[in-house]
Amino acid sequence: MDTMRVQKALFGVAVLGFALALSLAGCKRGADAFAPVRLPAAKDAVVAEYRVQEDGDVRTVSAADFERFLNFLQLMSSPAQRQGPGSPSDRGSWNHYLDFYLSLLILDARAQAAGTSGQAWSEENFSALKKAFAEEEKVSFDQALRSLGLTEEGVRAEIERMNRAQAYFLDLAEKQDLRQEFEQNRDAFVTGTFRLILMLPKEGEAEADARARVDEVWKKAKAGEDFAALADTYSVDPGNVDPQGKKLGGLYKDFPLVVLPESLRKVVLSLEPGQVSDVVVDNGSYYIVKLEERRTPAFEEVRPGLVQSEARRMYDAFYTEELPKLVVSRNLPS
């Protein structure tokens, strides 16, 4: 079973994805990898007009401002993200990035008006970014800045803007009563510690032969043989090997059951601690599960995750519903 990972994409739930951008900053780069983005417009040309509130004054974004932002994104992106369709250098994506930039400007203004600060995060983020560049062999942080026409002060400012926007929604989410959501969705928070054996038919193996082979392993597990040893011997689960190549005895500890396939989730919910399941067949795969522990965490344990989820929901709602009403005009060069 492949462990499902939830990653916040930088330009999906954009504001809440800054940690991913920092993780990308350490990718290997050559000195020629930072080709700057250039807008075919006068630096003082207005490329967008917007309001912070629907009844607020109109503010403007210059070509120079937006060009700096695109180059900041180049700095933060992996090599694959800096080139081709969807990259900051792709003209066909500039309207998308402009909306992203406008959302940050608006949320940053609201955050500052509310007294929200993300400065502590910003210092940590900036230090991590410089450290990542210091460990590179081909290009220094200063070289990258010069290539992109950026300054250290400007990069700090963009990082702080992103973090204030993030903190703004987190502060709003902190004030929400999230207990009702927890109570209505308790099953989504149940975790299980269990051991798993995954077996697949071999190439050219008849279904009956595959099932007979699986049943032999299941009988050993039901008879009380060491389940961890059986998992290490028979399981083909890629999740049973750690990054160093060590087998894990099929162990999944405190695993959120909501991300399991439905057939497996039902089994884990039905077992008692120490009990071995029947063979579970799902989409051509055979599973045998031994439950060690199942628990529903208390509200306070999951509250931080609920706050983050609510903040992401708020941002998505702002981006899709409110932002279009706040953008007065877009005037990007074709």
N, C-alpha and C positions, 0 to 999 in steps of 0.2 A: 504494500500500500504506500503510495506517495503521500508524504505529509503535505497538506495544503498550507501554503503560505500566503498571507495577505500582505501585499506590498502596496504602499501608497505611491502611485505614479506621480511624478513631479508635475505633469501637465494634465492630469486627470482631476484628482481632488487637489488642485495645485498648491494651495497655501499649506495644506497639511502634509505635503510631501517633501519638505525641505531636507529631512534626514536622508532621504534616498539620494538627493543631489550630492550631499557631502560624501556619501559612500562611493559615488561615482568619481569623485575628484581624484582618487588615487590610482586610476587606470593609467597604464603606460601611454606616454605621449611623446611624439617626436617634436622637434623645435618648429617644424613646418605645419603642425597640426592645428594651429590656432589662426586660421585665416579669418580676418575680421569681417563682420557683416557691414555693408555700406548701403544706406538707403539712397536711391537716386532722387534726392530732394535737397533743397537748401536747408541748412541746419536749423534756421528759425521758422521753417514752414510748419504750420499746424497740422498734425496728422490725426488728431482726435479732440473732441470737446465732450465734457462730462460734468455731472453734478455729484456731490457727495450725498445729498439728500434731494428728493424730487423737487422740493421748493427752494433749493439752494442756488447759489451763484454758479455760473458756468466757468469751468476751469479748462485749461488747454494742455495738450501734450505736444511738444515740439518733435521734429524729426530727430534732433540731436538726443533728446531724452529717450526716445524709443530705440534708437540705434544703440545707445549705451546699454539699455536693458537687454537687447538681443545679444550683445557681446558678453554681457554678464552670464546669460544662459549658456552661451558657448563655453565660457570658463567652467561652468558647473556641470557640463554634460560629458558623457563618455564619448570616445571617438566615434562610435556608431551613431550616436545621437546628434553629432555636429554636422553630419553630411546627409544629403539626399532628402527625399520627401519627409515632411514632418519636422525637419530640423529648423533651428532658428535662422539658418541661412536660406531656407526654402521660401521664396516669395509667396507661394501658394498657401503657406501656413501663417503668414504675417497677421492676417485678421484674427486668427485664433490667439496668437501671442499678444496682440494688441488688447484683446478682451481680457486676457490674463493680467496684463500690466495694469489696465484700468481697474480691474477688481482689486489689485493690491493697493493702488493709489487711494481708492475710495475707502477700503477697509482700514488702511493705515491712518487716514485722516479721522475716521470714526474712533479708532483705537486711541489716538492721541487726545481727542476731545474727551474721551471717557477716562483718561489717565492710565490707560493700559500700557504696560511695558514688556518688551521681550528681550531686554538688554542682557540679562544673565545668560540666556540661551545664545545670544549673538556672539558674545565673547568666546564661549565654548565652541561654537560652530566655526568661527573665524580661525581660532587656534588649531582646530582639527584640520581645516582646509590648508593652512600654511604647512602644517606638519606633513600632510599627504604630499604636497609638492616638494618638500625638503627631501623626501625619501625617493623621489624620482631621479633617474639617471640622466635623462636627456634634456630636461627643461626645468628651469627654476620658476618659482611663483612670479618673481619680478619680470622674467622674460615673457611669461604668458600675459601678464598685465600689459607690457609694452606692445606685444603683438596685437592685442585686442583694443588698444587705446584706452585702457582702464587705469584707474588709480586705486591704491589700497583704501583710501578714504571712501571712494565710490562703492567699492565692493562691500565694505563694512555697512554703508548706508543701505544697500539693497538687502543684505542679510537681516539688518535690523527691521527693515520694512516688512519682509516676509514674516519675521518672528512676531512683530506687533500684530499683524493681521491674524496670525495663528492664535496668539494669546487673546485677541479680541473675542473670537468665537469660543475659545475654551472658557473664558470668564463668563460668557453668556450661558454656556452649557452647564457650568458649575451651579448656576442659580436655578436650574430647572429641577423639578421634582421627578426624579427618574425611578423612584421606587415602584410606581405603578407599572412602568414598562418591565421592570424586573419581575414583578409578581405575575404579570400576564405572559411572560416568556421564560419561565423558570427552566423548562426543558432545554432551552438553548444554551444554558450555562452549566449543565451537568457535565462533569468530567469523569473519566475512567482511567484507572491504571490496570492495564491488561497485557497479556502476551498473545502474540498472533503468529500463526503459521499460514503462509500463503503458498499454495502449490498450483502449478499450471500444467496443462497437458504438454507432453514432449512432442517434438515435431514428428508428425506421422503416426502418433499414438492414437489408438481407438479410444472413444469416450469411455467405454466400459473398462478398458485397461487402466486409463487414467484414474477413474473413480475407485477401482480396486486398490491402486497404489496409495491413494489418499486415505482410503478406509483403513489400511494397515497402520498408517501413522496415527490416525484418529484412535484406533484401538489401543495403541501404546499409550497415548495421552490419557485416555479414559481409565486405563489400568494403573495410572499413577506414576508412570515414568517421568523423569525430569523434563518438564515442558520446555524449559529454556534450552536444554541440550537438544531436544527434538527440533526446536525452531532453528537453532544454529546448523543442524544437520540437513534438514529437509526444506526449510523455507527459502523461497526465492524473492522475498520481499526486499526491495532496495532500501527501505527504511530500517532494515535490521543491521545496517553497517554504519558505523560512525565515520567521520571524515578521515580518521587515521586507519580505517580499514578493519577495525575491531568489531566483531559480531556482538549483538546486544541481547541475545536470548529472546528475541521477538518482543522486547519490552517497549510499551508506550505508556509513559508516566504522565498522569494528570492531563490526559488528552481530551480536548473538547469533542464530545460525541456528536455535536451538531455537524461537524465536517465529515463524518463517516458516511459511506454509502448507506442508504436506508436499511438494507437488509442486515448489515453489520450492526448498525445502531440499535435496531430492534433486539438483536441477540444480546448485545452488551447490557441493554436495559433490563433484559429478562433474567440474566444470570445472577446467581448468588456468589459472593466471594469464595474463591477456591474451586468453583464449578467450571467444567470444560463443556463447551458447546457441542452440538451436533455439527456435522459438516455443513457449511454454508456455501451454496453455489450462487455466484453472481457474475453474470456476463462472461461465462467461460472460465472463471477463476474459482478456486476452492479455498475456503478459509476455515481454520479451526482456532477458536478463541478460548483463553482461560482468563477469567476475571480475577483480579486481585483486590481492587477497591473501586467503588463508585461513590461520588459525592456531589452534592449541590452546594456550591460556595455561598457564603453569606453575602448579603447585599453590599456591605462595605468592601468586600474583597473584589467585587466586579465593578464597583462604582467608577473607578478611574477609566476602565474600558468603556463604560456607558457614556461617560463624559466625552471621551474622544469620538465615539460614534455619533453622539448628538452634535458635536462641533462639526463633524464632516457633513452630517445631514443639513445643518444650518448653512454651511458654505455652499453645498450643492444647490440648495433652494435659492440662496442669494444669487448664485451665478446664472441659474437658468431662468429665474422669475423676476428678480429685482434689477439685476445689472442692465438688461435691455432697456429698462425704463430710465436709467440714469445716463446712458450714453446719448449725447446730443447729436454727434456726427463722427464719422470715420472718413479720413481723407488720405488714405495711404496711396503712395505713387504706384501706378500699374507697372 
